[in-house]
């Protein structure tokens, strides 16, 4: 595909010259190098590449790249045989002004693998400058890297660059036989037109992002990032770099764990200190370097001192290793020097197209029968199961593995990412989202590097499988050492609320994480909050009943089977409860029998029999057991079978002949029987723990049902989006708010005008610097009126006496004015205003704010010190739907005050919800609005009155999650 300036004479013709020759464009004006265009991206096959602007220093790289492109690809690019680039071509393709002419390259190992460039053109297709808003675009991808999604990633980035430079459309000319490039354009999701002219296909793309282009971009991101994690978890060959020559040490321990788990691929030991004749360690081939292996290595486990890691990374990168698990410590967790070392590690690994787990990692595990990978410091391979576990802490990872093992819960995979310098919880969520081997996702997070993206991914994943999160370091005020996170002004409570909105099950402790995980992995979701309780202890049943009420469940009266109940009685009662349409879940309580041995196993078998019978009858109700001092019951119940067999578990994407078992390794165990992976009945030593886990399952099940119909963003009349945009542009231009500005606060008149353009009326408040001015204002507004102070230290503080209401006459107004100034200070200090009285109702507060890490957040609560003190505020992400607005109003603890509490008249909640949605629409339409506060908004039985409002503007913050795909930068 060729650009317009190349059509007449080829790349080296007069129109392609850089100088001022005939038909040529003047030499490009110098502009600063746009380093913010640099980005690391994950490609379709899970490898990485770096995208950056092409500069004059890239001449040799460009020539080398072009020499490796096939003649066919060159023909598709230039529409003619073009075996080599001339000096003029090289100059032209490496000298850009970064405005009207831009070139980007995708690099691996510092060398070009693909290029893209645009040239701004006018409506006649000739070279142009601003304000022309169209550009010709052309790609060239090295044949060896075609099919990896390089061109699609380059199109996303060159389109973002073009929009930044005022270009709104791309034009491209492609030969009909170049179907791959045509597909790149047609699959991108942009609005486009196609025509056939002079034997070539002419494409025009509107670069304004569409819902489809964003969906395409995110689907590609998901597939690429999921594939990058899958390559780490299911390698065909592993090299342990740093395996010691004598037993012990981190590297040798990982090597033995790999072999002990029965890894199905090839294993190599790498140690540069091997002596003459040393060719094996623990029975596997040993080499002094990865390059010396002489065979492909997919994954390298790095366990060498931090100062030696760079040479290991270079060795791996040059040998084509796909990924690294870096166990070595001494990075960002150790201070400033370590942070610099960590940045260098990530940059070096990505330059070779490798992804990293770590540094300071505990390792990774995959239990699939065709993988059996234990590349970690965990001495035992977990049982195969349906739980995916991610931790950032090695210590917590060890504890969780042990607790899950004791509860009889198996894992599909485990990743302990340490400093998570590269692979993070977001990447792992992308993998587990459509991983058929994983039913439940458990995450222990000490920091969230990209909360906006995490919330988006968690919402999508939670729609198909539970995501349970425990967040460490909530109250320390900072991220743990080694974790790079964006600055956020949003409190942890707000982030938690937004995660719950996204369907995430938020728990407070690792114990609760395990409790919820084993229930969700072992039992179906409850259809509702109705709970049947049965057991052989009346007291334990009552404790369970109380715990259900505390958690907002609807328990039935406990069924006391008495202490004389036999296991058969338990079986019959449980079977009856499972068949009962008036309950959605069952809690079985059990205390030990006195003087009778062996009843634990019999009870477990009886409960399993009842559950199996209920499943066969079509019932789908969760069953949990609360036991007191019944040793072995949890283990016996964990052997429970299910009516739903576990699917076949494989990881590797293509079938291949089994790899030979490394010499000295134990024979791989037989694949587990499907019944071993079946659903378990979870048992808990305390009623409160069982009920809390069950309540989380109930709430999650309700969220799943509601997520199927998330609501809609309504369209309202009386919205003037263009007028609001003009006002915002004018204010920012007049006040000089640049990119570094902290923002501009609108005046009262500007605030009223802006909100009015979205149908939000603010009751006018007239200044009253003296009693005569107050009377004049009251006459203008009409009695009755309110007199209130607006001084910052008194604003929204009615408890200090700065507000006088229902002043119906001039005498009352003058008296109130005198009392106010006598009690609180001079008028110039109080800044009093007069405002017409609004209908009586409930005072509320509506706010919206833009946070650089989380995005736009809509908040609601009642006005007053009590709500502020208790933190009784609800939050939703913008844009809010009608369902979000309804839930926002009803989710605060003081919501009963809006619905007729203690005989009061219910207020107009539909009008309140409309106000919330109009504020959401305003902020969503105009990213320059960084905060809105309506305080108070008085909700009466017949409408809403906004008595005070404040709006702040600033240049739009970067929206990294809405731009082209990129990995976090270092």
Buried (B, 14 or more C-beta within 10 A) or exposed (E): BBBBBBBEEBBBBEBBBBEEEEBBBEEBEEEEEBEEBBBBBBBBBBBBBBBBBBBEEBBEBBBEBBEBBEEEBBBBBBBEEBEEBEEBBBBBBBBBBBBBBBBBBBBBEEEBBBBBBBBBBBEEBBBBBEEBBBBBBBBBBBEEBBEBBBBBBBBBBBBBBBBBBBBBBBBBBBBEEBEBBBEBBBEBBBBBEEEEEEEBBBBBBBBEBBEEBEEBBBEBBBBBBBBBBBBBBBBBBBBBBBBBBEEEBBBBBBBBBBBBBBBBBBBBBBBBEBEEEBEEBBBBBBBBBBBBBEEEBBBBBBBBEBEBBBEBBBBBBEBBBBBBBBBBBBBBBBEEEBBEBBBBBBEBBBBBBBBBBBBBBBBBBBBBBBBBBBBBBBEEBBBBBBBBBBBBBBEBBBBBBBBBBEBBBBBBBBBBBBBBBBBBBBBBBBBBBBBEBBBBBBBBBBBBBBBBBBBBBBBBBBBBBBBBBBBBBBEEEEBBBBBBBBEBEBEEEBBBBBBBBBBBBBBEEBBBBBBBBBBBBBBBBBBBBBBBBBBBBBEBBBBBBBBBEEBEBEBBEBBBBEEEBBBEBBBBBBBBBBBBEEBBBBBBBBBBBEEEEEBBBBBBBBBBBBBBBBBEEEBBBBBBBBBBEBEEBBBBBBBBBBBEEBEEBBBBEEEEEEBEBBEEBEEBEEBBEBEBBBBBBBBBEBBBBBBBBBBBBBBBBBBBEEBEEEBEBEEEEEBBEEBBBEBBEEBBEEEEBEEEEEBBBBEBEBBBBBBBBBBBEBBBBBBBEEBEBBBBBBEEBEBBBBBBBBBEEBBBEBEEEBBBBEBEEBEBBBBBBEEBBEEBBEBEEBBBBBBBBBBEBBBBBBBBBBBBBBBBBBBBBBBBEEBBEEEBBBBBBBBBBBBBBBBBBBBBEBBEBBEEEEEBEEBBBEBBBBBBBBBBBBBBBBBBBBBBBBBBBBBBBEBBBBBBBBBBBBBEBEEBBEBBBBBBBB
